[in-house]
Amino acid sequence: MNQPLSNSQIRATEALLHPYANPVTIRDAGVQIIERGEGIHVYDDAGRPYIEAMSGLWCAGLGFGNAELVEAAREQMGKLPYYHLFGGKSHEPATELAEKIKEIAPGQMARVFYQSSGSEANETQVKLAWYYNNALGRPEKKKIISRQRGYHGVTIVSASMTGLPYNHRDFDLPVDRILHTSTPHFWKGARPGESEAEFTARIAQDLEDLILAEGPDTVAAFIAEPVMGAGGCVVPPAGYFEAISDICTRHDILMIADEVICGFGRTGEWFGSQSLNWTPTSLSMAKQLTSGYFPLSAVAINRDMAEAIEGNAGKIGTFGHGFTYGGHPVGCAVGVKALEIYHRLDITAHVKSIAPHFAAHLDRLSGHPLVGETRHIGAVGTFELAPGKSPGGFATPGKVGAQMCAELTRRGVICRNIVDSLIFCPPMIITREEIDEMFAPVEDALNATMAWAKAEGHLG
Ligand SMILES: Cc1ncc(COP(=O)(O)O)c(C=O)c1O
């Protein structure tokens, strides 16, 4: 039996269309109203604390209530609360942040372009890839290859690149010129008897076969998250990005790293592509760029792209792309401060130091009969629920995962189920003791979920 809904819950469902929720069931089940946050915790409207094991949406790397970030925003609000970068105007916070990004980015990035969201960053990436090829006199080289289960956002082209069915269904997506190749998930995708190296070679060959079938002269770019987030936290096998990189380089295809989740220390390096030995031609960033405190995203492009794009725009007379809020001074000031704090905390070293402890907690769960696989890198990881530990998954995907998520929320931990994978992506400032606290209720929640799954017939 559901509790009677509070007035705030009723008002929320009357006023809002909630993203990524079932609008019909939340009318009865209610929404969870979060009121404030401090450190790794958020508090609901009844004052109850939760460990925010997802940093919100992979955002709050510095946790909640960071006074320095708040002060940086307040100060910039007082000085220049809004300005833009159009038509030859600029401002110092935008420049300073771009310089700081270029210092830590892989691949000797030359220019930074700002937007407000990850979707807009990836939309910009596609427009830049098209513009670049037009600049080089290659008007046919326009197709973009992403991956099944990849997540790149929800605007028309970004959602088309996203390789998840519910982002396409009834939205009339994907649009043309966007193709999808195989997911590098060994546990789910390996053929019987296939080694990890053989699997990796086959998945890379799938990409090359697709390029050859379409014609390399028609393919502009390959886009990938170093570690797939919303596809279920998939860490690719060793050698995957080396193989992909070799193929893209041979066919003169741009490589876009979608670092929206992986960027700014999450994987133990500044960028996920550095952890996975990949040097992309451009990067998309957002989320932890400001620790989520202000909507800001950035695209960084290498010198070759910058020269071609700037040269072409010079000929046309203007670069005809830009967002009113792209490079918002408050967002950039918060980004500059976030990077200063990451450096001061030596955040990549901190993530590397807690990663084995975080991984050990997840791996310990692989002994549980309901857990099929664990995956992790740095301070992001998951355990995937599976009937009889089989990678085939449940007959009704996502139900058992949702139940597990609810069991954890009841026990004071907010994480997220992506289908039947329970994702943990806590604020990167988390300590070993707090990691222990975060995982403490998991086994009990797993047992409760298992009993529920048996009763509901999900275990066959
Ligand atoms: C890898 C990746 N790219 C892009 C996006 C889209 O970002 P936004 O929701 O800010 O548009 C997300 C969002 O989670 C993401 O995880």
The ligand as an SDF file (V2000), in Angstrom:
LIG
                    3D

 16 16  0  0  0  0  0  0  0  0999 V2000
   27.5910   10.8240  -21.6100 C   0  0  0  0  0  0  0  0  0  0  0  0
   26.4920   11.8340  -21.6530 C   0  0  0  0  0  0  0  0  0  0  0  0
   26.4020   12.6680  -22.6980 N   0  0  0  0  0  0  0  0  0  0  0  0
   25.4420   13.5980  -22.7870 C   0  0  0  0  0  0  0  0  0  0  0  0
   24.4960   13.7180  -21.7930 C   0  0  0  0  0  0  0  0  0  0  0  0
   23.4040   14.7330  -21.9380 C   0  0  0  0  0  0  0  0  0  0  0  0
   23.5890   15.7590  -21.0530 O   0  0  0  0  0  0  0  0  0  0  0  0
   22.3650   16.7610  -20.6990 P   0  0  0  0  0  0  0  0  0  0  0  0
   21.3760   15.9470  -19.9300 O   0  0  0  0  0  0  0  0  0  0  0  0
   23.0520   17.8250  -19.9010 O   0  0  0  0  0  0  0  0  0  0  0  0
   21.8420   17.2660  -21.9790 O   0  0  0  0  0  0  0  0  0  0  0  0
   24.5510   12.8950  -20.6920 C   0  0  0  0  0  0  0  0  0  0  0  0
   23.5620   12.9950  -19.6100 C   0  0  0  0  0  0  0  0  0  0  0  0
   23.5370   12.2410  -18.6740 O   0  0  0  0  0  0  0  0  0  0  0  0
   25.5690   11.9080  -20.6210 C   0  0  0  0  0  0  0  0  0  0  0  0
   25.6190   11.0550  -19.6030 O   0  0  0  0  0  0  0  0  0  0  0  0
  1  2  1  0
  2  3  1  0
  2 15  2  0
  3  4  2  0
  4  5  1  0
  5  6  1  0
  5 12  2  0
  6  7  1  0
  7  8  1  0
  8  9  2  0
  8 10  1  0
  8 11  1  0
 12 13  1  0
 12 15  1  0
 13 14  2  0
 15 16  1  0
M  END
$$$$
